[in-house]
């Protein structure tokens, strides 16, 4: 048996409900595919709507007791899970690479990033505060307490199979909320492995439940519409986010949405070009470009676009593409055949509208869903890729002349997650950062994600923030108690 097979075999592939591992109704399963080969890795439980409701009921039943646990006890659970994630990083990274495709080094990085949400929220769990205030007219007093929202539904995407889960479970556990988590059907194994870790870390039965399914809509909708849950936290596409927001409206659920992005990456003439190329590689190539934060439109001042393009293409062409579990691989496959077709079609469209290919530009071919690192220059502003997430290793460069013009172009999108700005002019940096309609800005840096910082978008990139000091607020309600003193 290979080491890779061993890590798959070690995961319980059933549903995790009320602290027990159980089969889905009718012992139904669906297949998990290795995107590097297109072959089946294993089968996992395929929940039906009744399984989903059973998980939600377990969360509802556990809520009152879990909310009453001492904050320190919840912090200890999260710290134990943090340690366990680090102890298992090698196996967890292999598992993630097998189901999702990213190179092992990136999977290891994601496990560390994911664990950090547990440490961060372990620290926040014991700092949930309130207030006591004299009413402006005197006499009575205001007592302000914060309480867990209640049972939560957590839905996560495939691109960061572990971190998108811990970014929700960390604050939910810290706040004293129970939950049902549903990972993406492409990447259920990392989340199932995490359930084993939470169990070992002492999270009580029912406090966290996990439902895997190939029928996301059919399973989630009754849970959302039941009104038994008090909150939905969703990370995924804007398209699905809109559907869920409508479903949540009926029972007025608290809703946090981390949705798609279309990040502009601005390189001004006064930028350090090497630093900007480093930033572009980081912002573009993390996760093979399959990130909501990926640089999607790279605007470069006309006076430096040729030199920037040359340096970026040289670096991109030198990246090693291959199966993520192989040594030295820097770029793995895309998630599935549909993703590969989409990236290829977007590149063909851009080239058809006059873009020039500096490197890459067509699928690698063979087994697996590989697309090579690609740099396109002079991409038209009306190219399809300027309007939607590429979600692949394609860097489209477009020239600009003035600051005003590039700010208008950057903001010309319904998305508003993150933007990147490269300039050495302090006044310009702050002016542009303030003018960009995004929830986050990377100033002379190509990565913004940090568990201790508030992550999230404006416009149709989402509602609410994850991480940072405010991340726990999404899982807390504020209760005001008016007190008569006389
Ligand atoms: P997706 O298709 O929206 O799926 C996300 C999750 O929603 C998956 O678990 C999916 O399950 C589930 N889902 C799909 N349809 C549903 C429905 N009708 N009801 C309930 N759940 C449903 O997105 P994806 O392709 O997995 O992920 C990529 C997207 O996520 C990109 O748009 C990316 O920008 C975004 N993203 C955003 C952030 C952020 O923080 N802003 C972070 C990471 C990713 P199935 O997989 O089983 O369909």
Boltz pocket constraint, residues with backbone or C-beta under 6 A from the ligand:
constraints:
  - pocket:
      binder: B
      contacts: [[A, 155], [A, 156], [A, 157], [A, 158], [A, 159], [A, 160], [A, 164], [A, 182], [A, 183], [A, 184], [A, 185], [A, 186], [A, 213], [A, 214], [A, 215], [A, 216], [A, 217], [A, 218], [A, 220], [A, 221], [A, 235], [A, 236], [A, 237], [A, 238], [A, 240], [A, 241], [A, 243], [A, 244], [A, 257], [A, 258], [A, 259], [A, 260], [A, 261], [A, 291], [A, 292], [A, 293], [A, 389], [A, 417], [A, 457], [A, 461], [A, 462]]
      max_distance: 6.0
